[in-house]
Amino acid sequence: MPGYFDLKLMLISILLSAALCGCISSDEHNAALSQNDSASSSDRIRVAATIAPLADLVRAVGGDRVDVTVVVPPGAEPHTFEPTPSLMVKLSQADLYVMNGAGLEFWMDKLLETNLDLKMLDSSSGIELLQGEGEESDPHIWLSLRNAARQVKNICSGLSDLDPDHREYYAQNRDDYLRRLMELDEEFNRSFAINKSRIFVVDHPSWSYFARDYGLEQIPLMVEEKEPGPRYLSQVIDLARQSNISTIFVEPQFNPKAAEVIAREMSARVIRLDPLASNYLENMSYAGREIANSMASG
Ligand SMILES: [Zn+2]
């Protein structure tokens, strides 16, 4: 069997390096996957979703009809993540793969090579994409409540196609969740309308779609995943001073060094916002309130 030996070698080296670096998050991830395996006797639909917030949207629509596996483990960084060969094999057991789309899964072709039959759903279908850094589109679509509404509709169509007997159940769950998304969106509309300042500072530019929804401007410290140079940094500091910025938002997946330096310089607070947290609605509600507060207090 061609390639078998290479694959085996690759697996061994991955297992070794995982053992050596004591990679906690991927161990936890494997544990989560095998838990799902033991529940496979039920008639639930096995869904894999790339990131935790997307998995949360799948659970919101699928309810107790789905078992959802998150592909990018907690603490990992999706922009550089690539599934291991063993994860590829695990994913072949899924009934449906829900991708974020918008270029986040740059490794998807490789996954499909080994899983020709895997049923795919692109949750970004119908969403108007913003340009990200360079030529590519910005993949952080889920951080807009309005985009998430579209993603929820797409997920509902995918589950209904796969499991038409429960079509009405999915539609009901979809509508309940869309209502909650809309309520939070309206709350944000109101809170951002009363703020004079429109600017917020982040380490990694994940919030472009969010900023677009409420007419805000996101100023990133990192450009193309690189630490900022001193010149750019001093420009940001000047701009932040002019706008009375009192907060720098950081993501747990990135080194907070640059943010801490600039925060000290301006006596600003550093606040963590995690774009990859599960509990999507709670997390978005927290993020939106913190962003609004950072402007109101300026
Ligand atoms: Zn990101």
Boltz pocket constraint, residues with backbone or C-beta under 6 A from the ligand:
constraints:
  - pocket:
      binder: B
      contacts: [[A, 79], [A, 140], [A, 204], [A, 205], [A, 206]]
      max_distance: 6.0
